[in-house]
Amino acid sequence: MHTRATSLLKKLLESLLPENPTTATLYLLPKIHKQLENPPGRPIVSGNNSLCEPICRYVDHFLKLLVESLPSHVKDTTDILKRMDDVQLDNETLLVTCDVEALYTSIRHTDGLAATQFYLMMSDLDPELSQFLRIRRICSTDEHFEKQANDLSLRFRERGYQERDITRGYARAKDTSRGNLLTQSKRKKGNEQGTLSENT
């Protein structure tokens, strides 16, 4: 089991290192729809075959699964039209759209990383952590959590999970406030119910 896991990890690391990387190119895409003379530019980074391209694809694969699972996610115009297909609007309803200027570049790196880490912890992408967080939320006392966590750790070991992943999942769940988990659970259920009511 250990040899197979080591072999898979080695192949993964090799796939994240391009053989002959090139320097990424920065260029501007003119926004001629805003003004024809001296139009502002949209900065584009072409990272094809750059040093970071493989690992960016790797991270994007998992973040895409996470983003698409969020109740607030809207894929595109077709997606929102399908969602609104069965929504009944009266004459007093106003449909409003808005646009945020420089949305992604306005997000602080620390805030973006914190939000990503939080939702990764709440997702099923890390099975050990998600299960430990689940019993952390359910157990009303630390003693009960410790007992259930020990039983869960034993089941993980019997199924061949790595000891470091079990230890990490337990430690992070133990350091997480149960109150925050309960609050997040209520918000998630509220968002799901709101989405469901809009689609029915």
N, CA and C atoms as an extended XYZ file, in Angstrom:
600
Properties=species:S:1:pos:R:3:atomname:S:1:resname:S:1:resid:I:1 pbc="F F F"
N         0.838       -1.204        0.000 N   MET     1
C         0.000        0.000        0.000 CA  MET     1
C         0.873        1.254        0.000 C   MET     1
N         1.900        1.230        0.875 N   HIS     2
C         2.785        2.394        0.971 CA  HIS     2
C         3.575        2.580       -0.320 C   HIS     2
N         4.041        1.476       -0.913 N   THR     3
C         4.819        1.547       -2.152 CA  THR     3
C         3.973        2.091       -3.291 C   THR     3
N         2.729        1.641       -3.363 N   ARG     4
C         1.834        2.112       -4.433 CA  ARG     4
C         1.544        3.599       -4.273 C   ARG     4
N         1.296        4.033       -3.031 N   ALA     5
C         1.021        5.451       -2.782 CA  ALA     5
C         2.232        6.301       -3.133 C   ALA     5
N         3.433        5.817       -2.783 N   THR     6
C         4.663        6.551       -3.102 CA  THR     6
C         4.856        6.662       -4.606 C   THR     6
N         4.555        5.586       -5.329 N   SER     7
C         4.684        5.591       -6.786 CA  SER     7
C         3.720        6.586       -7.430 C   SER     7
N         2.472        6.614       -6.917 N   LEU     8
C         1.478        7.550       -7.451 CA  LEU     8
C         1.884        8.993       -7.168 C   LEU     8
N         2.415        9.244       -5.971 N   LEU     9
C         2.854       10.595       -5.617 CA  LEU     9
C         4.009       11.038       -6.501 C   LEU     9
N         4.924       10.117       -6.794 N   LYS    10
C         6.062       10.435       -7.648 CA  LYS    10
C         5.587       10.804       -9.053 C   LYS    10
N         4.630       10.045       -9.581 N   LYS    11
C         4.097       10.336      -10.915 CA  LYS    11
C         3.382       11.686      -10.928 C   LYS    11
N         2.679       11.995       -9.830 N   LEU    12
C         1.987       13.280       -9.745 CA  LEU    12
C         2.983       14.428       -9.752 C   LEU    12
N         4.027       14.319       -8.960 N   LEU    13
C         5.045       15.371       -8.898 CA  LEU    13
C         5.727       15.559      -10.251 C   LEU    13
N         5.993       14.459      -10.941 N   GLU    14
C         6.618       14.557      -12.261 CA  GLU    14
C         5.699       15.243      -13.263 C   GLU    14
N         4.397       14.998      -13.144 N   SER    15
C         3.451       15.612      -14.084 CA  SER    15
C         3.307       17.113      -13.852 C   SER    15
N         3.697       17.588      -12.669 N   LEU    16
C         3.580       19.009      -12.346 CA  LEU    16
C         4.820       19.812      -12.742 C   LEU    16
N         5.815       19.131      -13.279 N   LEU    17
C         7.046       19.815      -13.694 CA  LEU    17
C         7.192       19.738      -15.217 C   LEU    17
N         6.977       20.850      -15.928 N   PRO    18
C         7.142       20.840      -17.385 CA  PRO    18
C         8.603       20.639      -17.767 C   PRO    18
N         8.838       19.922      -18.864 N   GLU    19
C        10.216       19.627      -19.274 CA  GLU    19
C        10.940       20.868      -19.796 C   GLU    19
N        10.290       21.624      -20.658 N   ASN    20
C        10.924       22.809      -21.248 CA  ASN    20
C         9.990       24.019      -21.102 C   ASN    20
N         9.883       24.551      -19.888 N   PRO    21
C         8.946       25.665      -19.670 CA  PRO    21
C         9.397       26.942      -20.375 C   PRO    21
N         8.417       27.749      -20.743 N   THR    22
C         8.693       29.043      -21.354 CA  THR    22
C         8.169       30.156      -20.449 C   THR    22
N         8.616       31.348      -20.697 N   THR    23
C         8.186       32.491      -19.890 CA  THR    23
C         6.767       32.909      -20.267 C   THR    23
N         5.952       33.130      -19.265 N   ALA    24
C         4.585       33.594      -19.513 CA  ALA    24
C         4.607       34.983      -20.145 C   ALA    24
N         3.588       35.265      -20.962 N   THR    25
C         3.520       36.539      -21.685 CA  THR    25
C         2.349       37.377      -21.189 C   THR    25
N         2.613       38.636      -20.916 N   LEU    26
C         1.568       39.571      -20.497 CA  LEU    26
C         1.235       40.495      -21.654 C   LEU    26
N        -0.053       40.588      -21.986 N   TYR    27
C        -0.472       41.514      -23.034 CA  TYR    27
C        -1.824       42.109      -22.674 C   TYR    27
N        -2.234       43.125      -23.402 N   LEU    28
C        -3.499       43.816      -23.143 CA  LEU    28
C        -4.474       43.569      -24.279 C   LEU    28
N        -5.714       43.320      -23.908 N   LEU    29
C        -6.791       43.164      -24.881 CA  LEU    29
C        -7.594       44.466      -24.902 C   LEU    29
N        -7.536       45.243      -25.973 N   PRO    30
C        -8.217       46.545      -26.006 CA  PRO    30
C        -9.730       46.417      -25.837 C   PRO    30
N       -10.306       47.254      -24.993 N   LYS    31
C       -11.755       47.270      -24.788 CA  LYS    31
C       -12.362       48.335      -25.709 C   LYS    31
N       -12.442       47.992      -26.996 N   ILE    32
C       -12.928       48.965      -27.973 CA  ILE    32
C       -14.422       49.224      -27.842 C   ILE    32
N       -15.130       48.364      -27.097 N   HIS    33
C       -16.559       48.592      -26.896 CA  HIS    33
C       -16.807       49.749      -25.925 C   HIS    33
N       -15.746       50.153      -25.202 N   LYS    34
C       -15.887       51.265      -24.273 CA  LYS    34
C       -15.503       52.587      -24.917 C   LYS    34
N       -14.435       52.582      -25.698 N   GLN    35
C       -14.051       53.776      -26.450 CA  GLN    35
C       -13.052       53.361      -27.534 C   GLN    35
N       -13.186       54.004      -28.697 N   LEU    36
C       -12.343       53.638      -29.835 CA  LEU    36
C       -10.971       54.287      -29.766 C   LEU    36
N       -10.925       55.519      -29.223 N   GLU    37
C        -9.647       56.217      -29.117 CA  GLU    37
C        -9.026       55.959      -27.747 C   GLU    37
N        -7.792       55.485      -27.758 N   ASN    38
C        -7.089       55.141      -26.526 CA  ASN    38
C        -7.932       54.261      -25.599 C   ASN    38
N        -8.382       53.131      -26.100 N   PRO    39
C        -9.242       52.265      -25.280 CA  PRO    39
C        -8.464       51.669      -24.117 C   PRO    39
N        -9.134       51.458      -22.992 N   PRO    40
C        -8.455       50.784      -21.873 CA  PRO    40
C        -8.165       49.335      -22.249 C   PRO    40
N        -7.235       48.736      -21.570 N   GLY    41
C        -6.862       47.364      -21.891 CA  GLY    41
C        -7.183       46.395      -20.772 C   GLY    41
N        -7.570       45.192      -21.167 N   ARG    42
C        -7.782       44.129      -20.198 CA  ARG    42
C        -6.500       43.295      -20.140 C   ARG    42
N        -5.811       43.261      -19.002 N   PRO    43
C        -4.548       42.510      -18.924 CA  PRO    43
C        -4.785       41.004      -19.003 C   PRO    43
N        -4.042       40.345      -19.859 N   ILE    44
C        -4.128       38.904      -20.048 CA  ILE    44
C        -2.734       38.303      -19.868 C   ILE    44
N        -2.660       37.236      -19.106 N   VAL    45
C        -1.400       36.514      -18.952 CA  VAL    45
C        -1.518       35.180      -19.672 C   VAL    45
N        -0.728       35.008      -20.708 N   SER    46
C        -0.699       33.750      -21.437 CA  SER    46
C         0.367       32.857      -20.812 C   SER    46
N        -0.096       31.856      -20.070 N   GLY    47
C         0.833       30.991      -19.350 CA  GLY    47
C         0.995       29.627      -19.979 C   GLY    47
N         0.695       29.504      -21.269 N   ASN    48
C         0.848       28.218      -21.941 CA  ASN    48
C         2.296       27.738      -21.860 C   ASN    48
N         2.456       26.531      -21.348 N   ASN    49
C         3.775       25.898      -21.206 CA  ASN    49
C         4.691       26.647      -20.242 C   ASN    49
N         4.115       27.489      -19.402 N   SER    50
C         4.931       28.178      -18.407 CA  SER    50
C         5.205       27.247      -17.234 C   SER    50
N         6.063       27.668      -16.342 N   LEU    51
C         6.466       26.829      -15.217 CA  LEU    51
C         5.285       26.485      -14.310 C   LEU    51
N         4.343       27.416      -14.187 N   CYS    52
C         3.225       27.221      -13.253 CA  CYS    52
C         1.988       26.598      -13.905 C   CYS    52
N         1.987       26.395      -15.219 N   GLU    53
C         0.782       25.901      -15.889 CA  GLU    53
C         0.297       24.558      -15.346 C   GLU    53
N         1.151       23.540      -15.205 N   PRO    54
C         0.655       22.241      -14.723 CA  PRO    54
C         0.024       22.301      -13.332 C   PRO    54
N         0.683       23.000      -12.407 N   ILE    55
C         0.133       23.059      -11.055 CA  ILE    55
C        -1.125       23.920      -11.007 C   ILE    55
N        -1.216       24.924      -11.891 N   CYS    56
C        -2.442       25.727      -11.977 CA  CYS    56
C        -3.611       24.868      -12.448 C   CYS    56
N        -3.363       24.011      -13.419 N   ARG    57
C        -4.400       23.090      -13.901 CA  ARG    57
C        -4.810       22.120      -12.789 C   ARG    57
N        -3.847       21.667      -12.027 N   TYR    58
C        -4.108       20.725      -10.935 CA  TYR    58
C        -4.990       21.367       -9.863 C   TYR    58
N        -4.613       22.580       -9.443 N   VAL    59
C        -5.391       23.286       -8.428 CA  VAL    59
C        -6.775       23.643       -8.961 C   VAL    59
N        -6.831       24.091      -10.216 N   ASP    60
C        -8.100       24.476      -10.827 CA  ASP    60
C        -9.073       23.305      -10.888 C   ASP    60
N        -8.551       22.104      -11.087 N   HIS    61
C        -9.407       20.911      -11.157 CA  HIS    61
C       -10.215       20.753       -9.876 C   HIS    61
N        -9.565       20.919       -8.726 N   PHE    62
C       -10.247       20.740       -7.456 CA  PHE    62
C       -11.095       21.951       -7.081 C   PHE    62
N       -10.591       23.145       -7.376 N   LEU    63
C       -11.366       24.346       -7.051 CA  LEU    63
C       -12.637       24.427       -7.893 C   LEU    63
N       -12.570       23.931       -9.135 N   LYS    64
C       -13.747       23.939       -9.990 CA  LYS    64
C       -14.852       23.083       -9.390 C   LYS    64
N       -14.496       21.919       -8.865 N   LEU    65
C       -15.479       21.064       -8.204 CA  LEU    65
C       -16.084       21.761       -6.999 C   LEU    65
N       -15.251       22.492       -6.269 N   LEU    66
C       -15.724       23.198       -5.084 CA  LEU    66
C       -16.660       24.337       -5.460 C   LEU    66
N       -16.254       25.157       -6.434 N   VAL    67
C       -17.049       26.314       -6.834 CA  VAL    67
C       -18.421       25.885       -7.360 C   VAL    67
N       -18.442       24.834       -8.171 N   GLU    68
C       -19.696       24.376       -8.762 CA  GLU    68
C       -20.654       23.799       -7.722 C   GLU    68
N       -20.139       23.452       -6.546 N   SER    69
C       -20.999       22.905       -5.490 CA  SER    69
C       -21.621       23.995       -4.621 C   SER    69
N       -21.157       25.248       -4.769 N   LEU    70
C       -21.687       26.341       -3.962 CA  LEU    70
C       -23.079       26.726       -4.445 C   LEU    70
N       -24.008       27.000       -3.526 N   PRO    71
C       -25.380       27.349       -3.932 CA  PRO    71
C       -25.472       28.667       -4.695 C   PRO    71
N       -24.470       29.536       -4.551 N   SER    72
C       -24.495       30.835       -5.235 CA  SER    72
C       -23.878       30.782       -6.626 C   SER    72
N       -23.373       29.610       -7.033 N   HIS    73
C       -22.665       29.507       -8.314 CA  HIS    73
C       -23.629       29.592       -9.496 C   HIS    73
N       -23.292       30.447      -10.443 N   VAL    74
C       -24.024       30.558      -11.705 CA  VAL    74
C       -23.018       30.387      -12.827 C   VAL    74
N       -23.226       29.409      -13.683 N   LYS    75
C       -22.237       29.083      -14.705 CA  LYS    75
C       -22.163       30.139      -15.787 C   LYS    75
N       -23.303       30.486      -16.376 N   ASP    76
C       -23.323       31.450      -17.472 CA  ASP    76
C       -24.745       31.958      -17.670 C   ASP    76
N       -24.963       32.705      -18.757 N   THR    77
C       -26.282       33.271      -19.024 CA  THR    77
C       -27.321       32.179      -19.225 C   THR    77
N       -26.958       31.137      -19.943 N   THR    78
C       -27.901       30.030      -20.175 CA  THR    78
C       -28.325       29.392      -18.862 C   THR    78
N       -27.393       29.256      -17.950 N   ASP    79
C       -27.684       28.657      -16.650 CA  ASP    79
C       -28.700       29.488      -15.877 C   ASP    79
N       -28.504       30.800      -15.834 N   ILE    80
C       -29.432       31.647      -15.082 CA  ILE    80
C       -30.809       31.684      -15.737 C   ILE    80
N       -30.844       31.613      -17.066 N   LEU    81
C       -32.133       31.590      -17.762 CA  LEU    81
C       -32.899       30.310      -17.460 C   LEU    81
N       -32.184       29.186      -17.386 N   LYS    82
C       -32.839       27.921      -17.033 CA  LYS    82
C       -33.387       27.968      -15.611 C   LYS    82
N       -32.635       28.582      -14.709 N   ARG    83
C       -33.091       28.674      -13.322 CA  ARG    83
C       -34.331       29.548      -13.197 C   ARG    83
N       -34.412       30.572      -14.043 N   MET    84
C       -35.526       31.511      -13.961 CA  MET    84
C       -36.708       31.105      -14.825 C   MET    84
N       -36.564       29.994      -15.523 N   ASP    85
C       -37.600       29.571      -16.471 CA  ASP    85
C       -38.959       29.384      -15.791 C   ASP    85
N       -38.944       28.817      -14.584 N   ASP    86
C       -40.201       28.536      -13.878 CA  ASP    86
C       -40.523       29.559      -12.794 C   ASP    86
N       -39.742       30.632      -12.718 N   VAL    87
C       -39.986       31.652      -11.705 CA  VAL    87
C       -41.084       32.604      -12.186 C   VAL    87
N       -42.091       32.776      -11.368 N   GLN    88
C       -43.203       33.664      -11.702 CA  GLN    88
C       -42.955       35.054      -11.111 C   GLN    88
N       -42.977       36.083      -11.959 N   LEU    89
C       -42.740       37.461      -11.523 CA  LEU    89
C       -44.002       38.290      -11.718 C   LEU    89
N       -44.325       39.120      -10.722 N   ASP    90
C       -45.479       39.997      -10.866 CA  ASP    90
C       -45.043       41.328      -11.475 C   ASP    90
N       -46.007       42.198      -11.717 N   ASN    91
C       -45.709       43.470      -12.384 CA  ASN    91
C       -44.886       44.428      -11.530 C   ASN    91
N       -44.835       44.194      -10.230 N   GLU    92
C       -44.100       45.084       -9.347 CA  GLU    92
C       -42.645       44.626       -9.129 C   GLU    92
N       -42.286       43.517       -9.729 N   THR    93
C       -40.930       42.996       -9.561 CA  THR    93
C       -39.971       43.690      -10.516 C   THR    93
N       -38.842       44.102       -9.999 N   LEU    94
C       -37.804       44.724      -10.803 CA  LEU    94
C       -36.596       43.796      -10.889 C   LEU    94
N       -36.144       43.538      -12.100 N   LEU    95
C       -34.937       42.756      -12.298 CA  LEU    95
C       -33.747       43.714      -12.377 C   LEU    95
N       -32.757       43.488      -11.548 N   VAL    96
C       -31.629       44.399      -11.439 CA  VAL    96
C       -30.332       43.631      -11.670 C   VAL    96
N       -29.437       44.206      -12.440 N   THR    97
C       -28.110       43.622      -12.629 CA  THR    97
C       -27.066       44.620      -12.141 C   THR    97
N       -25.903       44.110      -11.830 N   CYS    98
C       -24.823       44.985      -11.386 CA  CYS    98
C       -23.502       44.438      -11.901 C   CYS    98
N       -22.510       45.297      -11.931 N   ASP    99
C       -21.184       44.909      -12.395 CA  ASP    99
C       -20.159       45.441      -11.407 C   ASP    99
N       -19.247       44.582      -10.997 N   VAL   100
C       -18.200       44.981      -10.064 CA  VAL   100
C       -16.941       45.282      -10.857 C   VAL   100
N       -16.402       46.467      -10.683 N   GLU   101
C       -15.201       46.851      -11.411 CA  GLU   101
C       -13.974       46.194      -10.794 C   GLU   101
N       -13.171       45.575      -11.634 N   ALA   102
C       -11.928       44.919      -11.197 CA  ALA   102
C       -12.188       43.982      -10.026 C   ALA   102
N       -13.154       43.065      -10.205 N   LEU   103
C       -13.576       42.189       -9.109 CA  LEU   103
C       -12.420       41.357       -8.548 C   LEU   103
N       -11.777       40.570       -9.401 N   TYR   104
C       -10.777       39.629       -8.903 CA  TYR   104
C        -9.531       40.340       -8.367 C   TYR   104
N        -9.124       41.396       -9.032 N   THR   105
C        -7.934       42.107       -8.567 CA  THR   105
C        -8.209       42.919       -7.310 C   THR   105
N        -9.487       43.094       -6.956 N   SER   106
C        -9.832       43.838       -5.744 CA  SER   106
C        -9.879       42.929       -4.514 C   SER   106
N        -9.874       41.626       -4.724 N   ILE   107
C        -9.920       40.689       -3.602 CA  ILE   107
C        -8.525       40.551       -2.993 C   ILE   107
N        -8.412       40.800       -1.722 N   ARG   108
C        -7.134       40.642       -1.044 CA  ARG   108
C        -6.716       39.172       -1.059 C   ARG   108
N        -5.447       38.936       -1.290 N   HIS   109
C        -4.953       37.562       -1.342 CA  HIS   109
C        -5.242       36.807       -0.050 C   HIS   109
N        -5.070       37.477        1.083 N   THR   110
C        -5.316       36.809        2.370 CA  THR   110
C        -6.783       36.428        2.517 C   THR   110
N        -7.697       37.311        2.072 N   ASP   111
C        -9.127       37.012        2.164 CA  ASP   111
C        -9.505       35.878        1.211 C   ASP   111
N        -8.937       35.914        0.006 N   GLY   112
C        -9.237       34.856       -0.961 CA  GLY   112
C        -8.750       33.498       -0.487 C   GLY   112
N        -7.541       33.457        0.071 N   LEU   113
C        -6.992       32.205        0.582 CA  LEU   113
C        -7.792       31.700        1.777 C   LEU   113
N        -8.214       32.615        2.645 N   ALA   114
C        -8.993       32.219        3.823 CA  ALA   114
C       -10.344       31.633        3.414 C   ALA   114
N       -11.002       32.264        2.437 N   ALA   115
C       -12.296       31.760        1.968 CA  ALA   115
C       -12.135       30.400        1.296 C   ALA   115
N       -11.083       30.252        0.493 N   THR   116
C       -10.833       28.974       -0.179 CA  THR   116
C       -10.573       27.871        0.837 C   THR   116
N        -9.754       28.164        1.835 N   GLN   117
C        -9.451       27.169        2.859 CA  GLN   117
C       -10.705       26.769        3.627 C   GLN   117
N       -11.549       27.752        3.937 N   PHE   118
C       -12.764       27.467        4.699 CA  PHE   118
C       -13.678       26.520        3.940 C   PHE   118
N       -13.937       26.818        2.654 N   TYR   119
C       -14.856       25.982        1.898 CA  TYR   119
C       -14.251       24.635        1.532 C   TYR   119
N       -12.936       24.571        1.405 N   LEU   120
C       -12.300       23.268        1.213 CA  LEU   120
C       -12.486       22.403        2.453 C   LEU   120
N       -12.405       23.015        3.620 N   MET   121
C       -12.616       22.274        4.869 CA  MET   121
C       -14.047       21.779        4.986 C   MET   121
N       -14.999       22.541        4.434 N   MET   122
C       -16.405       22.166        4.540 CA  MET   122
C       -16.852       21.227        3.424 C   MET   122
N       -15.976       20.996        2.460 N   SER   123
C       -16.349       20.179        1.316 CA  SER   123
C       -16.002       18.721        1.561 C   SER   123
N       -16.357       17.878        0.574 N   ASP   124
C       -16.052       16.446        0.649 CA  ASP   124
C       -14.769       16.109       -0.094 C   ASP   124
N       -13.978       17.130       -0.491 N   LEU   125
C       -12.755       16.865       -1.228 CA  LEU   125
C       -11.698       16.254       -0.324 C   LEU   125
N       -11.780       16.517        0.966 N   ASP   126
C       -10.886       15.928        1.948 CA  ASP   126
C       -11.731       15.029        2.845 C   ASP   126
N       -11.859       13.736        2.504 N   PRO   127
C       -12.785       12.862        3.229 CA  PRO   127
C       -12.482       12.742        4.715 C   PRO   127
N       -11.183       12.720        5.090 N   GLU   128
C       -10.856       12.607        6.499 CA  GLU   128
C       -11.349       13.835        7.266 C   GLU   128
N       -10.994       15.031        6.746 N   LEU   129
C       -11.366       16.260        7.433 CA  LEU   129
C       -12.871       16.450        7.484 C   LEU   129
N       -13.555       16.188        6.381 N   SER   130
C       -15.002       16.409        6.336 CA  SER   130
C       -15.729       15.523        7.343 C   SER   130
N       -15.248       14.292        7.528 N   GLN   131
C       -15.880       13.399        8.502 CA  GLN   131
C       -15.593       13.839        9.931 C   GLN   131
N       -14.373       14.277       10.191 N   PHE   132
C       -14.050       14.776       11.538 CA  PHE   132
C       -14.837       16.046       11.845 C   PHE   132
N       -14.992       16.922       10.849 N   LEU   133
C       -15.782       18.139       11.055 CA  LEU   133
C       -17.245       17.805       11.312 C   LEU   133
N       -17.712       16.768       10.661 N   ARG   134
C       -19.112       16.351       10.843 CA  ARG   134
C       -19.366       15.940       12.291 C   ARG   134
N       -18.490       15.095       12.848 N   ILE   135
C       -18.718       14.677       14.230 CA  ILE   135
C       -18.406       15.809       15.205 C   ILE   135
N       -17.514       16.734       14.810 N   ARG   136
C       -17.260       17.911       15.639 CA  ARG   136
C       -18.524       18.751       15.759 C   ARG   136
N       -19.258       18.860       14.664 N   ARG   137
C       -20.500       19.630       14.660 CA  ARG   137
C       -21.602       18.917       15.443 C   ARG   137
N       -21.659       17.589       15.346 N   ILE   138
C       -22.723       16.822       15.979 CA  ILE   138
C       -22.521       16.686       17.486 C   ILE   138
N       -21.276       16.441       17.909 N   CYS   139
C       -20.987       16.188       19.333 CA  CYS   139
C       -21.074       17.486       20.140 C   CYS   139
N       -21.835       17.453       21.207 N   SER   140
C       -22.056       18.664       22.006 CA  SER   140
C       -20.974       18.893       23.059 C   SER   140
N       -20.166       17.866       23.350 N   THR   141
C       -19.093       18.020       24.338 CA  THR   141
C       -17.764       17.556       23.734 C   THR   141
N       -16.671       18.072       24.290 N   ASP   142
C       -15.343       17.674       23.823 CA  ASP   142
C       -15.080       16.194       24.094 C   ASP   142
N       -15.603       15.696       25.234 N   GLU   143
C       -15.397       14.292       25.577 CA  GLU   143
C       -16.065       13.374       24.553 C   GLU   143
N       -17.272       13.741       24.157 N   HIS   144
C       -17.990       12.939       23.160 CA  HIS   144
C       -17.285       12.996       21.810 C   HIS   144
N       -16.776       14.176       21.466 N   PHE   145
C       -16.043       14.311       20.205 CA  PHE   145
C       -14.788       13.447       20.213 C   PHE   145
N       -14.041       13.443       21.326 N   GLU   146
C       -12.817       12.652       21.407 CA  GLU   146
C       -13.120       11.169       21.210 C   GLU   146
N       -14.193       10.674       21.831 N   LYS   147
C       -14.553        9.263       21.702 CA  LYS   147
C       -14.916        8.921       20.260 C   LYS   147
N       -15.773        9.761       19.646 N   GLN   148
C       -16.189        9.509       18.275 CA  GLN   148
C       -15.018        9.667       17.298 C   GLN   148
N       -14.123       10.619       17.585 N   ALA   149
C       -12.965       10.833       16.720 CA  ALA   149
C       -12.017        9.638       16.766 C   ALA   149
N       -11.846        9.064       17.955 N   ASN   150
C       -10.999        7.875       18.075 CA  ASN   150
C       -11.581        6.699       17.296 C   ASN   150
N       -12.894        6.519       17.391 N   ASP   151
C       -13.551        5.434       16.637 CA  ASP   151
C       -13.411        5.662       15.134 C   ASP   151
N       -13.563        6.924       14.704 N   LEU   152
C       -13.443        7.243       13.283 CA  LEU   152
C       -12.011        7.021       12.796 C   LEU   152
N       -11.039        7.401       13.616 N   SER   153
C        -9.640        7.195       13.246 CA  SER   153
C        -9.343        5.718       13.048 C   SER   153
N        -9.901        4.885       13.906 N   LEU   154
C        -9.699        3.443       13.798 CA  LEU   154
C       -10.281        2.913       12.489 C   LEU   154
N       -11.464        3.391       12.121 N   ARG   155
C       -12.088        2.940       10.865 CA  ARG   155
C       -11.270        3.394        9.660 C   ARG   155
N       -10.730        4.617        9.735 N   PHE   156
C        -9.881        5.099        8.644 CA  PHE   156
C        -8.635        4.216        8.490 C   PHE   156
N        -8.023        3.863        9.608 N   ARG   157
C        -6.821        3.020        9.554 CA  ARG   157
C        -7.133        1.643        8.973 C   ARG   157
N        -8.278        1.100        9.347 N   GLU   158
C        -8.669       -0.214        8.831 CA  GLU   158
C        -8.884       -0.186        7.323 C   GLU   158
N        -9.244        0.978        6.800 N   ARG   159
C        -9.484        1.105        5.358 CA  ARG   159
C        -8.234        1.535        4.594 C   ARG   159
N        -7.122        1.704        5.295 N   GLY   160
C        -5.860        1.983        4.624 CA  GLY   160
C        -5.540        3.448        4.413 C   GLY   160
N        -6.221        4.355        5.129 N   TYR   161
C        -5.917        5.783        4.996 CA  TYR   161
C        -4.564        6.084        5.626 C   TYR   161
N        -3.881        7.100        5.103 N   GLN   162
C        -2.573        7.497        5.611 CA  GLN   162
C        -2.706        8.092        7.012 C   GLN   162
N        -1.772        7.715        7.897 N   GLU   163
C        -1.820        8.182        9.282 CA  GLU   163
C        -1.699        9.701        9.360 C   GLU   163
N        -0.863       10.298        8.506 N   ARG   164
C        -0.683       11.748        8.549 CA  ARG   164
C        -1.961       12.475        8.155 C   ARG   164
N        -2.743       11.905        7.217 N   ASP   165
C        -3.996       12.531        6.810 CA  ASP   165
C        -5.040       12.425        7.914 C   ASP   165
N        -5.044       11.291        8.609 N   ILE   166
C        -5.972       11.117        9.728 CA  ILE   166
C        -5.636       12.092       10.847 C   ILE   166
N        -4.355       12.188       11.176 N   THR   167
C        -3.913       13.088       12.249 CA  THR   167
C        -4.210       14.540       11.901 C   THR   167
N        -3.962       14.903       10.640 N   ARG   168
C        -4.210       16.282       10.215 CA  ARG   168
C        -5.697       16.608       10.265 C   ARG   168
N        -6.525       15.692        9.780 N   GLY   169
C        -7.965       15.925        9.791 CA  GLY   169
C        -8.506       16.070       11.200 C   GLY   169
N        -8.025       15.216       12.105 N   TYR   170
C        -8.460       15.283       13.501 CA  TYR   170
C        -8.044       16.606       14.143 C   TYR   170
N        -6.778       16.991       13.945 N   ALA   171
C        -6.260       18.200       14.579 CA  ALA   171
C        -6.989       19.453       14.093 C   ALA   171
N        -7.243       19.515       12.787 N   ARG   172
C        -7.911       20.702       12.246 CA  ARG   172
C        -9.359       20.771       12.703 C   ARG   172
N       -10.019       19.620       12.803 N   ALA   173
C       -11.402       19.601       13.284 CA  ALA   173
C       -11.470       19.982       14.753 C   ALA   173
N       -10.507       19.513       15.539 N   LYS   174
C       -10.487       19.813       16.969 CA  LYS   174
C       -10.301       21.309       17.206 C   LYS   174
N        -9.507       21.964       16.353 N   ASP   175
C        -9.245       23.396       16.504 CA  ASP   175
C       -10.356       24.266       15.926 C   ASP   175
N       -11.328       23.641       15.274 N   THR   176
C       -12.436       24.390       14.669 CA  THR   176
C       -13.560       24.562       15.675 C   THR   176
N       -14.075       25.774       15.766 N   SER   177
C       -15.154       26.066       16.704 CA  SER   177
C       -16.440       25.357       16.288 C   SER   177
N       -17.062       24.643       17.216 N   ARG   178
C       -18.332       23.972       16.923 CA  ARG   178
C       -19.410       25.000       16.588 C   ARG   178
N       -19.361       26.147       17.262 N   GLY   179
C       -20.344       27.193       16.979 CA  GLY   179
C       -20.290       27.664       15.539 C   GLY   179
N       -19.063       27.826       15.006 N   ASN   180
C       -18.911       28.245       13.612 CA  ASN   180
C       -19.452       27.192       12.655 C   ASN   180
N       -19.227       25.916       12.978 N   LEU   181
C       -19.722       24.836       12.126 CA  LEU   181
C       -21.251       24.798       12.122 C   LEU   181
N       -21.853       25.022       13.290 N   LEU   182
C       -23.313       25.034       13.367 CA  LEU   182
C       -23.890       26.209       12.595 C   LEU   182
N       -23.240       27.372       12.710 N   THR   183
C       -23.699       28.556       11.981 CA  THR   183
C       -23.597       28.345       10.485 C   THR   183
N       -22.470       27.784       10.017 N   GLN   184
C       -22.281       27.532        8.597 CA  GLN   184
C       -23.287       26.521        8.080 C   GLN   184
N       -23.601       25.510        8.881 N   SER   185
C       -24.570       24.501        8.476 CA  SER   185
C       -25.950       25.117        8.283 C   SER   185
N       -26.330       26.028        9.189 N   LYS   186
C       -27.628       26.698        9.070 CA  LYS   186
C       -27.678       27.574        7.824 C   LYS   186
N       -26.571       28.282        7.544 N   ARG   187
C       -26.522       29.141        6.355 CA  ARG   187
C       -26.626       28.316        5.086 C   ARG   187
N       -25.925       27.167        5.069 N   LYS   188
C       -25.939       26.300        3.891 CA  LYS   188
C       -27.340       25.767        3.633 C   LYS   188
N       -28.026       25.343        4.700 N   LYS   189
C       -29.393       24.843        4.541 CA  LYS   189
C       -30.326       25.947        4.072 C   LYS   189
N       -30.114       27.165        4.611 N   GLY   190
C       -30.940       28.290        4.193 CA  GLY   190
C       -30.752       28.621        2.737 C   GLY   190
N       -29.504       28.594        2.261 N   ASN   191
C       -29.221       28.866        0.851 CA  ASN   191
C       -29.822       27.803       -0.051 C   ASN   191
N       -29.743       26.532        0.375 N   GLU   192
C       -30.297       25.444       -0.415 CA  GLU   192
C       -31.807       25.546       -0.503 C   GLU   192
N       -32.448       25.904        0.607 N   GLN   193
C       -33.902       26.064        0.597 CA  GLN   193
C       -34.323       27.238       -0.247 C   GLN   193
N       -33.530       28.328       -0.196 N   GLY   194
C       -33.847       29.490       -1.022 CA  GLY   194
C       -33.717       29.183       -2.494 C   GLY   194
N       -32.667       28.447       -2.874 N   THR   195
C       -32.479       28.053       -4.262 CA  THR   195
C       -33.586       27.138       -4.710 C   THR   195
N       -33.994       26.205       -3.827 N   LEU   196
C       -35.047       25.271       -4.175 CA  LEU   196
C       -36.360       25.985       -4.386 C   LEU   196
N       -36.675       26.975       -3.521 N   SER   197
C       -37.935       27.695       -3.648 CA  SER   197
C       -37.971       28.532       -4.918 C   SER   197
N       -36.797       29.026       -5.359 N   GLU   198
C       -36.747       29.813       -6.582 CA  GLU   198
C       -36.944       28.951       -7.811 C   GLU   198
N       -36.499       27.691       -7.726 N   ASN   199
C       -36.594       26.802       -8.878 CA  ASN   199
C       -37.916       26.072       -8.969 C   ASN   199
N       -38.764       26.200       -7.912 N   THR   200
C       -40.052       25.497       -7.939 CA  THR   200
C       -41.171       26.481       -8.167 C   THR   200
